[in-house]
Structure formats: C-alpha cells, structure tokens
Amino acid sequence: MKKRQRVKKNEDFQKVFKKGKSFANRQFVVYSYIKEEQHEFRIGLSVGKKLGNAVTRNRIKRYIRQAFLEMKEELKNDRDYVIIARHQAANLDFHETKKSLQHVLKISKAFNKK
C-alpha cells in the first residue's frame, strides 16, 4: 500500500474515532469516516500488544493490508477506515482474515453497489 493510502497522524485517527461510525465482529472493529473530497480510501491499523509478540502483530497487519489490496476495486473511495484487531484475530490465517474483514465491511456498507 502506498503512503497516501494510510492514516498515519494521530489527529486523523482521532477524527475517524470521533466522527466515524463503528462496526464490529469477533475479530475486528472497523471505524468508517466519509470524506467527500477524497479520491482514494485510506486505512489505519491498530494492533495492540495484548495480541502477541511483534511477529504476530506484524503478521496480522500484513494480512489486513493484503486483504484491502485485494478488495480495493470493490471499496468506496471516499472513506477513511481504521481497523482495530481483537484478540481472536491472532489465530486467523489470511483467508479467514479476509473473510472476516469482508463481513464487517459488508455490514458497514463499504462496498460499491454492482
């Protein structure tokens, strides 16, 4: 993912948390914030230290990024997403992670209509 597709600054995270809507399942919480002037969606990741060591946390983040990369054509571009991984996410492989994220994003109506 390119740098312009990531939410990096604390103030951006806080804006998404305060003004965005949250949707969740057992593995992930997704905050979605609509930004009208934006041409590409951006994602921010939060994987806490309680989920495991650095290797585990980085694997979870890699899986999430790859899942978003594979779904980028289907997602609405005018949004910022912040994904918080829950404890259950540490036990998932890539395909389960992608399926779980698709489920939460479908609930949040983040996919383009076909």
Salt bridges, closest charged atoms under 4 A:
ASP12 OD2 - ARG42 NH2 3.55
GLU40 OE1 - ARG4 NE 2.64
GLU70 OE1 - LYS98 NZ 2.72
ASP78 OD1 - ARG79 NE 3.74
ASP80 OD2 - LYS35 NZ 3.79
ASP80 OD2 - ARG42 NH2 2.94
